[in-house]
Amino acid sequence: MSAQSNGAGGAFTFQVAQSELGPLFVDMLKLDGDSGSPVAAPLGRYKKGSSKKPSAELKAVAADADAARAAAILARPEWTMTNRTGGGSLPLSFFTAAHAPSIDEYGVAVVAPSYDGAYFIQLFASPWLFLAWWLNLNASGAAEPIANYIPPSTSYESLIYLLHTTDLYRRASMNSQLDHQPTEMPSITAESFGATFKTSVRSNDLRWLLPAFLGLTPGLDRAGFDEAGEHLKALARLEFLFPAKSGEDGDTNDRLVFGEAGRIMGVEFYRSWFQAVGFETSVRTGGGWRVADRGFLAPTGLANHLVLVDLHQAGSGSPSVNHQAMTRDVLDGKMARLLTQSLAQSLLSPDEESETATQNCEQCDLPLKPGQKFCVNCGAAVAPQDVNEESTYCTHCGATLLIGKMFCADCGTRA
């Protein structure tokens, strides 16, 4: 048991042994975690009053106002953000952030498993201090815009193939080193593509980009993946991977070569990708909990690759995804908007939600608030109700472009 006032990001931090979590929350602070609590499982297993006399350290934590606030938020949150980190060179780990405006208007509590089954808990004074900590933990400082070789809006299946191709370039480059056969044009066989694809989709090896995306992003169903041939054709169209030309004798060449986009993405992730995070924000509503955002962030030395996932695309049983390669400044703004929108939902009662909604999302039919730029449920861009006929939309993030301006005000992409 330990506590300190100047932890990561300026937050109050303390650690609680697993055996002391129930006594602290239930016996000393009189808190019973509900179903939305990130510590609901251990609290549910604890029998009230069954522990031995609490230690002096545990009493000191229970008497601390910041510790009590953090515990109250974690016990009955109204907004949560679950996070799975790993990928590249990092092992799998978890942490959950929680906010409860009815308990504390500004505080955000974070809980993560620690050593020997203990729980590490932090309390941030505001959502923005939490977001600054989250970004410093998970994002890179990429400062220069780069080309976005993956279309911003694409299908789930197409993204799977694109990520696998990026991994295959890394694999081919590593094999050329191991075989002492340097090459400027790595290639693979069609048979190898199919075999490694099936393995990768089912793998838990987070050192590779595709398994990291599937394993870290909450809610993805690997069993329901569609292996349609149309997605292979998209690889050639997007210059990721295409069949090599036939030899001079007319024989068919079964090798696949990497196009410009495949090589550039492959080199980027081969040389400068070390971690990733999958996250899901949820808000408590009158009808229970609703997912606001679901995404995956893979930072490299060149860009922050953010993928937002909509599992319930209107008119389709397949998820849709939105990928953007962002500088740190643009990512900061994007995550701040997502956080603002989802937190705003947790501040509204069911009656207020219906009263403030003036239109519904065209993609998932969620009620929208006036001035909302993106749907908090599926991430789709919201078209203004009164749009000037001359207005256009950013091809990178979907925001309305200001007439006469050369760059998007939301993401900085050239108009």
Phi, psi and omega per residue, in radians:
M1 nan 2.215 3.105
S2 -2.655 2.747 3.124
A3 -2.605 2.563 3.064
Q4 -2.656 2.760 -3.037
S5 -1.720 -0.161 -3.087
N6 -2.213 1.166 3.136
G7 -1.524 -2.839 -3.121
A8 -1.017 2.326 3.118
G9 1.218 0.293 3.133
G10 1.343 0.252 -3.083
A11 -1.529 2.703 2.955
F12 -1.302 2.321 -3.089
T13 -2.283 2.584 2.984
F14 -2.703 2.800 -3.127
Q15 -2.161 2.387 -3.100
V16 -2.184 2.241 3.058
A17 -1.129 2.626 -3.120
Q18 -0.990 -0.669 -3.122
S19 -1.237 -0.277 -3.106
E20 -1.782 -0.091 -3.102
L21 -1.130 -0.838 3.127
G22 -1.078 -0.876 3.096
P23 -0.993 -0.699 -3.121
L24 -1.166 -0.904 -3.060
F25 -1.277 -0.883 -2.961
V26 -1.456 -0.905 -3.033
D27 -1.377 -0.757 -2.992
M28 -1.621 -0.670 -3.118
L29 -1.790 -0.059 3.086
K30 1.018 0.779 -3.117
L31 -2.015 2.260 3.039
D32 -1.984 2.054 -3.114
G33 -1.206 2.375 3.084
D34 -1.569 -3.049 -3.030
S35 -1.152 -0.406 3.140
G36 -1.528 -0.018 -3.089
S37 -1.328 2.376 3.072
P38 -1.195 -0.192 3.075
V39 -2.007 0.400 -3.108
A40 -1.070 -0.700 -3.073
A41 -1.111 -0.940 3.136
P42 -1.146 -0.584 3.113
L43 -1.206 -0.618 3.128
G44 -1.166 -0.480 3.136
R45 -1.459 -0.211 -3.066
Y46 -1.519 2.349 3.084
K47 -1.651 2.139 -3.074
K48 -0.922 2.269 3.071
G49 1.328 0.180 -3.056
S50 -1.545 -0.128 -3.078
S51 -1.496 2.872 3.066
K52 -1.341 3.121 -3.129
K53 -1.011 2.234 -3.098
P54 -1.126 2.613 3.125
S55 -1.282 2.876 3.119
A56 -1.106 -0.625 3.132
E57 -1.146 -0.714 3.131
L58 -1.162 -0.671 3.082
K59 -1.090 -0.664 3.137
A60 -1.156 -0.694 3.100
V61 -1.151 -0.764 -3.139
A62 -1.085 -0.525 -3.117
A63 -1.459 -0.181 -3.117
D64 -1.413 2.262 -3.076
A65 -1.100 -0.692 -3.141
D66 -1.176 -0.705 3.100
A67 -1.124 -0.710 3.119
A68 -1.118 -0.709 3.113
R69 -1.118 -0.792 3.138
A70 -1.058 -0.757 -3.141
A71 -1.120 -0.729 -3.142
A72 -1.099 -0.705 3.118
I73 -1.135 -0.770 -3.125
L74 -1.170 -0.544 -3.102
A75 -1.251 -0.677 -3.088
R76 -2.403 1.231 -3.119
P77 -1.310 2.734 3.036
E78 -2.026 -0.130 3.074
W79 -2.596 2.353 3.099
T80 -2.363 2.679 3.020
M81 -2.338 1.851 3.107
T82 -1.522 2.468 -3.073
N83 -2.349 2.354 3.013
R84 -2.098 2.115 -3.121
T85 -1.995 2.750 -3.122
G86 2.691 -2.755 3.106
G87 1.533 2.784 3.138
G88 1.087 -1.874 -3.124
S89 -1.961 0.134 -3.082
L90 -1.877 2.486 3.072
P91 -1.350 2.961 -3.140
L92 -1.217 2.355 3.031
S93 -2.580 2.934 -3.040
F94 -2.376 2.628 2.875
F95 -2.773 2.694 -3.123
T96 -2.277 2.332 3.038
A97 -1.775 2.567 -3.122
A98 -2.442 2.571 3.126
H99 -2.438 2.446 -3.140
A100 -2.456 1.527 -3.061
P101 -1.049 -0.436 3.103
S102 -1.281 -0.314 3.109
I103 -1.739 -0.803 -3.126
D104 -2.523 2.044 -3.016
E105 -1.053 -0.551 -3.010
Y106 -2.087 -0.488 -2.969
G107 -1.142 2.524 3.033
V108 -2.208 2.159 3.134
A109 -1.815 2.443 3.131
V110 -2.157 2.324 3.106
V111 -2.195 2.403 -3.138
A112 -2.503 2.473 3.024
P113 -1.042 2.448 -3.122
S114 -2.148 -2.831 -3.086
Y115 -1.172 2.515 3.037
D116 0.974 0.630 3.075
G117 1.375 0.097 3.125
A118 -1.349 2.943 3.105
Y119 -2.067 2.244 3.094
F120 -1.726 2.146 -3.044
I121 -2.127 2.369 3.101
Q122 -2.205 2.582 3.052
L123 -2.158 2.075 3.076
F124 -1.724 2.478 -3.053
A125 -1.229 -0.327 3.136
S126 -2.724 2.804 3.069
P127 -1.043 -0.524 -3.075
W128 -1.308 -0.585 3.020
L129 -1.181 -0.674 3.068
F130 -1.091 -0.810 -3.110
L131 -1.101 -0.691 3.101
A132 -1.065 -0.737 3.082
W133 -1.111 -0.784 -3.123
W134 -1.057 -0.778 -3.130
L135 -1.165 -0.738 3.109
N136 -1.113 -0.530 -3.139
L137 -1.345 -0.626 -2.927
N138 -2.000 -0.285 -3.021
A139 -1.900 2.803 3.036
S140 -1.705 2.907 -3.122
G141 -1.599 0.440 -3.117
A142 -0.842 2.217 -3.010
A143 -1.963 -0.347 -3.080
E144 -1.903 2.302 3.112
P145 -1.081 2.539 3.059
I146 -2.230 2.897 3.121
A147 -1.161 2.536 3.109
N148 -1.755 1.674 -3.042
Y149 -1.340 -0.352 3.033
I150 -1.614 2.185 -3.118
P151 -0.949 2.415 -3.118
P152 -0.938 -0.762 3.101
S153 -1.971 2.085 -3.125
T154 -2.569 3.019 3.129
S155 -1.454 2.757 3.099
Y156 -1.003 -0.797 -3.091
E157 -1.119 -0.727 3.131
S158 -1.110 -0.708 3.121
L159 -1.088 -0.676 3.125
I160 -1.013 -0.796 3.137
Y161 -1.156 -0.685 3.139
L162 -1.135 -0.727 3.104
L163 -1.168 -0.682 3.122
H164 -1.122 -0.686 3.114
T165 -1.114 -0.677 3.075
T166 -1.066 -0.750 3.080
D167 -1.105 -0.674 -3.103
L168 -1.146 -0.592 3.072
Y169 -1.120 -0.746 3.088
R170 -1.043 -0.764 -3.132
R171 -1.099 -0.793 -3.128
A172 -1.117 -0.677 3.126
S173 -1.155 -0.733 3.112
M174 -1.119 -0.717 -3.128
N175 -1.134 -0.657 3.132
S176 -1.140 -0.568 3.072
Q177 -1.228 -0.793 -3.122
L178 -1.107 -0.585 -3.123
D179 -1.548 0.010 -3.112
H180 0.981 0.719 3.137
Q181 -2.264 1.353 -3.132
P182 -1.083 2.495 3.138
T183 -2.574 2.545 3.090
E184 -1.556 -0.212 -3.102
M185 -2.316 1.355 3.113
P186 -1.051 2.609 3.102
S187 -2.540 2.900 3.121
I188 -2.412 2.884 3.048
T189 -1.551 2.713 3.097
A190 -1.077 -0.633 3.117
E191 -1.098 -0.730 3.135
S192 -1.138 -0.655 3.118
F193 -1.030 -0.861 -3.105
G194 -1.139 -0.734 -3.105
A195 -1.177 -0.796 -3.124
T196 -1.226 -0.513 3.117
F197 -1.108 -0.849 -3.128
K198 -1.079 -0.681 3.117
T199 -1.177 -0.749 -3.055
S200 -1.156 -0.707 -3.122
V201 -1.049 -0.556 -3.084
R202 -1.755 0.031 -3.042
S203 -1.477 2.644 3.015
N204 -1.890 0.271 -3.123
D205 -1.408 1.691 -3.030
L206 -1.272 -0.021 3.080
R207 -1.244 -0.238 3.122
W208 -1.891 2.566 -2.982
L209 -1.119 -0.820 -3.106
L210 -1.106 -0.886 3.082
P211 -1.052 -0.579 3.105
A212 -1.132 -0.768 3.111
F213 -1.068 -0.824 -3.100
L214 -1.241 -0.597 -3.065
G215 -1.474 -0.508 -3.071
L216 -1.643 -0.532 -3.115
T217 -1.312 2.077 -3.104
P218 -1.096 2.482 2.959
G219 1.554 -0.094 -3.103
L220 -1.337 2.455 -3.106
D221 -1.952 1.851 -3.129
R222 -1.207 -0.540 -3.069
A223 -1.164 -0.451 -3.087
G224 -1.610 0.286 -3.062
F225 -1.258 2.398 -3.132
D226 -1.696 2.077 -3.112
E227 -1.726 0.777 -3.097
A228 -1.177 2.535 -3.109
G229 -1.166 -0.371 -3.121
E230 -1.055 -0.487 -3.115
H231 -1.321 -0.479 3.028
L232 -1.170 -0.676 3.115
K233 -1.115 -0.573 -3.140
A234 -1.129 -0.506 3.122
L235 -1.070 -0.713 3.116
A236 -1.252 -0.717 -3.123
R237 -1.083 -0.621 -3.124
L238 -1.605 0.113 3.094
E239 1.092 0.688 3.035
F240 -1.661 -0.812 -3.047
L241 -2.747 2.355 3.126
F242 -2.627 2.780 -3.133
P243 -1.116 2.451 3.067
A244 -1.213 2.694 3.134
K245 -1.166 2.628 3.119
S246 -1.169 2.659 3.138
G247 -1.203 2.988 -3.089
E248 -1.123 -0.452 -3.128
D249 -1.419 0.002 3.100
G250 1.564 -0.100 3.131
D251 -1.173 2.540 3.123
T252 -1.303 2.310 3.107
N253 -1.683 2.099 -3.071
D254 -1.566 0.202 -3.135
R255 -1.532 2.631 3.096
L256 -1.971 2.321 -3.127
V257 -1.977 2.671 -3.098
F258 -1.515 2.300 3.063
G259 -1.398 -3.072 -3.082
E260 -1.039 -0.816 -3.119
A261 -1.126 -0.723 3.130
G262 -1.101 -0.695 3.127
R263 -1.195 -0.767 -3.097
I264 -1.135 -0.815 3.116
M265 -1.139 -0.687 -3.132
G266 -1.108 -0.777 3.125
V267 -1.127 -0.729 -3.131
E268 -1.018 -0.835 -3.097
F269 -1.385 -0.454 3.098
Y270 -1.202 -0.674 -3.016
R271 -1.664 -0.470 -2.947
S272 -2.439 0.431 3.071
W273 -1.900 2.193 -3.070
F274 -2.273 -0.210 -3.096
Q275 -2.835 2.944 3.096
A276 -2.729 2.903 3.075
V277 -2.514 2.356 2.975
G278 -1.874 2.432 -3.059
F279 -2.470 2.756 3.087
E280 -2.575 2.142 3.061
T281 -1.790 2.410 -3.125
S282 -2.329 2.585 3.122
V283 -2.192 2.532 3.091
R284 -1.445 2.243 3.097
T285 -2.165 -3.127 3.134
G286 -1.065 -0.484 -3.133
G287 -1.701 0.186 -3.127
G288 2.066 -2.616 -3.114
W289 -1.677 2.461 3.127
R290 -2.288 2.357 3.098
V291 -1.270 2.235 3.099
A292 -1.650 -0.840 -3.127
D293 -2.484 2.571 3.062
R294 -2.440 2.246 -3.058
G295 -2.761 3.121 -3.104
F296 -2.494 2.271 3.141
L297 -2.129 2.130 3.097
A298 -2.125 1.740 -3.136
P299 -1.448 2.484 3.015
T300 -2.229 -3.119 3.104
G301 -1.208 -0.290 -3.085
L302 -1.829 -0.485 -3.043
A303 -2.820 2.842 2.980
N304 -1.812 1.887 -3.090
H305 -1.532 1.857 -3.120
L306 -1.834 2.194 3.096
V307 -2.056 2.060 3.032
L308 -1.740 2.358 -2.995
V309 -2.068 2.272 3.005
D310 -1.958 1.931 -3.079
L311 -1.340 -0.237 -3.026
H312 -2.263 1.087 3.128
Q313 -1.093 2.326 -3.097
A314 -1.027 2.305 3.094
G315 1.327 0.171 -3.123
S316 -2.550 2.537 3.077
G317 -1.541 0.036 -3.072
S318 -1.879 2.542 3.109
P319 -1.165 2.717 2.953
S320 -2.019 2.710 -3.098
V321 -2.339 2.703 3.048
N322 -2.244 2.099 -3.119
H323 -1.950 2.355 3.053
Q324 -2.419 2.363 3.053
A325 -1.699 1.913 -2.916
M326 -2.031 2.610 2.888
T327 -1.281 2.944 3.137
R328 -1.112 -0.711 -3.139
D329 -1.076 -0.774 -3.135
V330 -1.172 -0.716 3.105
L331 -1.083 -0.747 3.116
D332 -0.965 -0.802 -3.136
G333 -1.157 -0.713 -3.140
K334 -1.110 -0.832 -3.129
M335 -1.166 -0.580 3.094
A336 -1.129 -0.690 3.118
R337 -1.176 -0.753 3.118
L338 -1.071 -0.747 -3.140
L339 -1.129 -0.764 -3.140
T340 -1.049 -0.797 -3.094
Q341 -1.150 -0.750 -3.117
S342 -1.254 -0.659 3.083
L343 -1.126 -0.633 3.126
A344 -1.077 -0.614 3.111
Q345 -1.130 -0.629 -3.114
S346 -1.279 -0.281 -3.137
L347 -1.535 -0.173 -3.059
L348 -1.730 2.444 2.975
S349 -1.372 2.866 3.109
P350 -0.966 -0.692 3.130
D351 -1.159 -0.709 3.141
E352 -1.162 -0.613 3.126
E353 -1.062 -0.799 -3.108
S354 -1.242 -0.579 -3.114
E355 -1.241 -0.617 -3.068
T356 -1.530 -0.201 -3.131
A357 -1.358 2.191 -3.134
T358 -1.936 -0.236 3.087
Q359 -2.746 2.922 3.126
N360 -1.941 2.656 3.089
C361 -1.102 2.305 -3.123
E362 -1.207 -0.331 -3.071
Q363 -1.650 -0.779 -3.076
C364 -2.113 -0.026 3.054
D365 1.247 0.288 3.081
L366 -1.252 2.396 3.056
P367 -1.049 2.411 -3.098
L368 -1.984 2.661 3.097
K369 -1.644 2.735 3.111
P370 -1.021 2.356 3.080
G371 1.457 -0.048 -3.112
Q372 -1.237 2.250 -3.081
K373 -1.583 -0.510 -3.121
F374 -2.336 2.535 3.065
C375 -1.222 2.268 -3.104
V376 -1.342 -0.206 -3.130
N377 -1.603 -0.738 -3.066
C378 -2.107 -0.176 3.093
G379 1.482 0.031 -3.130
A380 -1.178 2.522 3.085
A381 -1.189 2.459 -3.120
V382 -1.730 2.107 3.097
A383 -1.336 2.290 3.097
P384 -1.018 2.586 -3.115
Q385 -1.265 -0.577 3.112
D386 -2.062 1.567 -3.046
V387 -1.846 2.288 3.047
N388 -1.076 2.385 -3.079
E389 -1.039 -0.410 -3.123
E390 -1.481 -0.113 -3.102
S391 -1.217 2.558 3.052
T392 -2.289 3.037 -3.065
Y393 -2.104 2.562 3.128
C394 -1.161 2.259 3.129
T395 -1.302 -0.190 -3.107
H396 -1.598 -0.792 -3.064
C397 -2.183 -0.130 3.081
G398 1.530 -0.028 -3.129
A399 -1.260 2.698 3.087
T400 -1.210 2.292 3.124
L401 -1.499 2.410 3.095
L402 -1.326 2.295 -3.091
I403 -1.071 2.267 3.106
G404 1.565 -0.120 -3.125
K405 -1.670 2.508 -3.071
M406 -1.511 -0.316 -3.084
F407 -2.275 2.640 3.090
C408 -1.193 2.300 -3.132
A409 -1.273 -0.309 -3.103
D410 -1.584 -0.743 -3.047
C411 -2.150 -0.132 3.063
G412 1.490 0.042 3.135
T413 -1.205 2.468 3.124
R414 -1.122 2.328 -3.102
A415 -1.239 nan nan
